[in-house]
């Protein structure tokens, strides 16, 4: 009887599903191993058991999603299907569908290093306009050959260990139809429970954010999740859902992004030019002067020229990105819109009426231009630049039209023109722009796959065990030559420069691998005449969304505008704050506390200044927690409601208040 059950459709389906569990779990082990330094130092036996429990919950849901057709066909109570050809086809269906899931998990083990989360369906939109994806994938297959080998082994296991039912165990009478029908009817409610992730009636199906209940840190949720689940659960989902945390009147009183009365107490910079340099992957860790305590004070970093600027600039000891990918940076830096849930570019809200520093200064008579050495449609940069009022866009097309440069010979082979020639090209075009001007440059070379131009490959090598170090040294060299030439231009001394990273990248020190360290970037305001004095104020917190308000203060702008950030020259240190979002968890940094909130409750509170590795969770122990949670709820509700109601302009806000 037992052998008959094992070799029946019911037994074979159960054994094959267990095989899929095993193979998917092995792909998770590969994910963990590939990102060992992110997860391993924080592992403990209780955390391991919790992660294992959560992994089984999410794997069950995803496996039932993608194997539903296989299971239905296997248990279909129709004896005519009991043929060799039919079951051969079912084997191919099972192996192919589960192999796709394994491939997605293994590919995400690499991409996770740049996003800090499992991929969702938006990844297809993110790279929809990139013509280099095939080349990048091929490069990654070579660089991560061991993952390709792991994929081959796991697919072999799926094929070799597949259990095919034995057709001679059946006598096609009423027993066959009853057993198959009963199995199918039992499977349906069990599958629904498994897909939903809960047997409790009235509960919602599990979502990506539910993974956080099994881990200690949001970044660890990616171990619990699997990529097929993240993809499936994000299909057709609305990115912005307005919560009902509080009445609108209370929300407005707790927090508003509208700056109705900008501070204009110092007009010494009014009418100055502005150059914003968004430097790809310029992690704060790479700048020695911003890390005086690393390596017992011996740490030098990898960007000596940027260090020389820091010595004469306005900087902040605690400064953060609002997102983890390049698409998050532009709205944060140029429009004061942080990333929540999904990149702004990839949501319907990107069609809203939106302002930016370019449109604001354009109305004040500024000439505006945006520079990025990638394809002109790359990452949606040109579309966003146009939507916020940049009058000119200079990309790969314009670079290749210039006879002064090498055209595609200066292409890095993957993403964009090398930083050094493109920054020089930027200066050529700035010379022709009428003052006052706003010029924004997005560099690209300090990026995966971490190459440098051939002439520098001997002099710039990997250092400290991270391949990006040679790239940031190259970008530092390119910035040095940009400033050396710019310093000879007549507009130079009448210009405010901002250097800021789009996001972080590979890190070697533990403090930069925490949930907060993953967002630590430099924010640098520099003027050649030194009017912005050095500041390493231990209690001031800065974020990308503060850049536009701070620049508008410096330029004497006195009209209302909207930004989810503060003027760093006017906000008191105790009122400064920073926001980020990752894997369903919202993070708020304020004072000396970091609070994590999953949308319903506060899950963690840390004293990040005295506990930089975030080891002691002091949730529910401090009276400040309640006020921080209230502020964070108001920020989230403001953001979501404004996105859904197209209220991203201060004039639209005024109309709302009068209603």
Protein Blocks (a to p, Z undefined) as FASTA:
>chain_A
ZZmmmmmmklmmmmmmmmmmmmmmmmmmmmmmmmmmmmmmmgcfklmmmmmmmmmmmmmm
mmmmmmmmmmmmmmoccfklmcfklmmmmmmmmmmmmmmmmmmmmmmmmmmmmnopacdf
klmmmmmmpcklmmmmmmmmmmmmmlmmmmmmmmmmmmmmpccddfklpccdfklmmmmm
mmmmmmmmmmmmmmnopabehiacddfklmmmmpmbfklmmmmpcfklmmmmmgopafba
cddfbcfklmmmmpccbdfbccffbfklgoiacdddddehiafklpmklmmmggghpagb
jalklmmmmmmcccdfbdcdfbfbfklmmmmmmnopacehiafklpmklmpccddfklmm
mmnopacddddfbdfkgghlmmmmmmnopabdcdfklmmmpmkbgmjmlpghlmmccfkl
mmmmmmmmmmmpccddddddddfklccehiadfklmmmpcceehiaklmmmmmmmmmmmm
mmmmmmmpmklmmcccddddfbdcddfbfklmcmklmmgccdddddfklpaccdddfkbc
cdfklmmmmmmmmnopabdcddddddfklpcfklgccdddeehiacddehjbccddehja
cfbdcdfklmmnopaccehkafklmmmmmmmmmmmmmmmmmmmnopabfklmmmmmmZZ
